[in-house]
Amino acid sequence: MLTTEELSGIVEVMVVVSDEEIIDIAQELAYLRDDETPDLEDLRQLITSAMKIHWLEPIPSTAVFNSPQSSMLYIAGSASFGTVPPELSEIMDTIEFEGCRSFDWGMVTSNIIPDMSRKLDRLESLVEDAASGAVVVEKAETKYSELFNLYYDYDFWLPDGLPGVGGRLEDISQRLKEIKKH
């Protein structure tokens, strides 16, 4: 079965990949390895788990130049450290892939910034709950740490970073320090 690391490596090589292409590659990979044909639901779960850990990011077809016709497209995510399966070059020789494999970073960023803003809003609310004693401060610190790590991944990965997010995270960090002093 295709692993998360291999899926990420495939997407890194191909730049943009559709659901259908992932399925085709996974099936061909299983054939070359004398493995069972992967279950479609297992592949969808693999894609979902890769997105949750930011090894894959969904991208709208409008952001892809000469986009493959697909309902879902993916690029390697901000936390991606893929492993390219050695069989991939053989698979790419046998399967015809369409499109030129490039995309608009601005559209990718425009999808990520609102999501990060919502996460920051929830974190700020959690920090205020910690200040009032409604939740333990350690819970807010854990969420802060998770969001800070995600911010760093995105800020490094995106060509123009995430303007404004770092400042909000710094403010939240200061608020957490104040809460811990009291």
C-alpha positions as CSV (number, residue, x, y, z in Angstrom):
1,M,0.0,0.0,0.0
2,L,1.1,3.5,-0.8
3,T,2.5,5.3,2.3
4,T,2.0,8.9,3.3
5,E,5.7,9.6,2.6
6,E,5.4,8.0,-0.9
7,L,2.2,9.9,-1.7
8,S,4.0,13.2,-0.7
9,G,7.1,12.3,-2.7
10,I,4.9,11.6,-5.8
11,V,3.2,14.9,-5.4
12,E,6.5,16.7,-5.0
13,V,7.8,15.2,-8.3
14,M,4.6,15.9,-10.2
15,V,3.9,19.3,-8.7
16,V,0.1,19.1,-9.0
17,V,-1.8,15.8,-8.8
18,S,-5.5,14.9,-9.1
19,D,-7.4,12.3,-7.2
20,E,-7.7,10.2,-10.3
21,E,-3.9,10.4,-10.9
22,I,-3.2,9.3,-7.3
23,I,-5.6,6.3,-7.7
24,D,-3.9,5.4,-11.1
25,I,-0.4,5.7,-9.6
26,A,-1.3,3.7,-6.4
27,Q,-2.9,0.9,-8.5
28,E,0.1,0.7,-10.8
29,L,2.5,0.8,-7.8
30,A,0.6,-2.1,-6.2
31,Y,0.8,-4.0,-9.5
32,L,4.6,-3.5,-9.8
33,R,5.0,-4.5,-6.2
34,D,2.8,-7.6,-6.5
35,D,0.5,-6.1,-3.8
36,E,-3.2,-6.1,-3.6
37,T,-5.0,-3.4,-5.5
38,P,-5.6,-0.5,-3.0
39,D,-9.2,0.1,-1.9
40,L,-10.5,3.5,-3.0
41,E,-11.7,4.4,0.5
42,D,-8.2,3.5,1.9
43,L,-6.7,5.9,-0.7
44,R,-9.1,8.6,0.2
45,Q,-8.3,8.2,3.9
46,L,-4.6,8.3,3.1
47,I,-5.1,11.6,1.2
48,T,-7.2,13.0,4.1
49,S,-4.6,12.1,6.7
50,A,-1.8,13.6,4.5
51,M,-3.8,16.9,4.4
52,K,-4.4,16.9,8.2
53,I,-0.6,16.8,8.8
54,H,0.0,19.3,5.9
55,W,2.0,16.9,3.7
56,L,-0.6,17.7,1.0
57,E,-2.6,20.8,0.4
58,P,-5.7,21.0,-1.7
59,I,-5.6,23.5,-4.5
60,P,-8.5,24.8,-6.7
61,S,-8.3,23.9,-10.4
62,T,-8.5,27.6,-11.1
63,A,-5.0,28.1,-9.5
64,V,-3.5,25.5,-11.8
65,F,-2.2,26.4,-15.3
66,N,-3.5,23.8,-17.9
67,S,-5.1,22.0,-15.0
68,P,-5.9,18.2,-15.2
69,Q,-9.6,17.8,-15.3
70,S,-10.5,16.8,-11.8
71,S,-12.7,17.7,-8.9
72,M,-9.7,17.7,-6.5
73,L,-6.1,18.7,-7.0
74,Y,-3.2,18.6,-4.6
75,I,0.3,20.1,-4.2
76,A,3.0,19.1,-1.7
77,G,2.2,20.7,1.6
78,S,4.2,22.9,4.0
79,A,5.3,20.0,6.2
80,S,6.0,17.6,3.3
81,F,9.1,15.4,3.4
82,G,8.2,12.8,0.9
83,T,10.0,9.7,-0.4
84,V,9.8,9.1,-4.1
85,P,9.0,5.4,-4.8
86,P,11.7,4.0,-7.1
87,E,8.9,2.6,-9.3
88,L,7.6,6.1,-10.1
89,S,9.7,6.7,-13.2
90,E,8.4,3.5,-14.7
91,I,4.9,4.4,-13.8
92,M,5.3,7.9,-15.4
93,D,6.5,6.2,-18.6
94,T,3.3,4.0,-18.8
95,I,0.6,6.5,-17.7
96,E,-0.1,9.6,-19.7
97,F,-0.4,12.7,-17.5
98,E,-2.0,15.9,-18.8
99,G,-1.2,19.5,-18.0
100,C,2.1,21.4,-17.5
101,R,2.1,21.1,-13.7
102,S,2.4,24.7,-12.5
103,F,0.2,26.8,-10.3
104,D,-0.5,30.2,-8.9
105,W,1.0,30.7,-5.4
106,G,-1.2,33.7,-4.8
107,M,-4.4,31.6,-5.0
108,V,-2.8,29.0,-2.6
109,T,-2.0,31.7,-0.1
110,S,-5.5,33.2,-0.5
111,N,-7.0,29.9,0.7
112,I,-4.6,29.5,3.6
113,I,-4.7,33.0,5.1
114,P,-8.5,32.9,6.0
115,D,-8.0,29.4,7.5
116,M,-5.1,30.6,9.7
117,S,-7.1,33.7,10.7
118,R,-10.0,31.4,11.9
119,K,-7.5,29.3,13.8
120,L,-6.0,32.4,15.4
121,D,-9.5,33.6,16.4
122,R,-10.3,30.3,18.1
123,L,-6.9,30.4,19.8
124,E,-7.5,33.9,21.1
125,S,-10.9,32.8,22.4
126,L,-9.3,29.8,24.1
127,V,-6.6,32.1,25.7
128,E,-9.3,34.3,27.1
129,D,-11.1,31.2,28.5
130,A,-7.8,30.3,30.2
131,A,-7.5,33.8,31.6
132,S,-11.0,33.5,33.1
133,G,-10.2,30.0,34.5
134,A,-12.7,28.3,32.2
135,V,-9.9,26.1,30.8
136,V,-6.5,25.2,32.0
137,V,-3.7,27.4,30.6
138,E,-1.8,24.3,29.4
139,K,-4.5,23.6,26.9
140,A,-4.2,27.0,25.4
141,E,-0.4,26.7,25.4
142,T,-0.6,23.3,23.6
143,K,-2.9,24.8,20.9
144,Y,-0.6,27.8,20.6
145,S,2.4,25.6,20.1
146,E,0.6,23.6,17.4
147,L,-0.5,26.8,15.6
148,F,2.9,28.3,15.9
149,N,4.6,25.3,14.3
150,L,2.0,25.3,11.5
151,Y,2.7,29.1,11.0
152,Y,6.4,28.5,10.7
153,D,5.9,25.7,8.1
154,Y,3.6,27.9,6.1
155,D,5.7,31.0,6.5
156,F,8.8,29.2,5.1
157,W,6.8,27.3,2.4
158,L,4.8,30.2,0.9
159,P,6.8,32.6,-1.2
160,D,5.5,35.7,0.5
161,G,5.0,34.1,3.9
162,L,1.9,34.8,6.1
163,P,1.9,38.6,6.7
164,G,0.3,39.6,10.0
165,V,0.1,36.1,11.4
166,G,3.4,36.3,13.2
167,G,2.4,39.5,15.0
168,R,-0.9,38.0,16.2
169,L,1.0,34.9,17.5
170,E,3.5,37.1,19.3
171,D,0.5,39.0,21.0
172,I,-1.0,35.6,22.0
173,S,2.3,34.5,23.4
174,Q,2.6,37.6,25.5
175,R,-1.0,37.1,26.8
176,L,-0.2,33.5,27.8
177,K,2.9,34.7,29.7
178,E,0.7,37.3,31.6
179,I,-1.9,34.6,32.4
180,K,0.8,32.3,33.8
181,K,2.2,35.1,36.1
182,H,-1.2,35.5,37.8
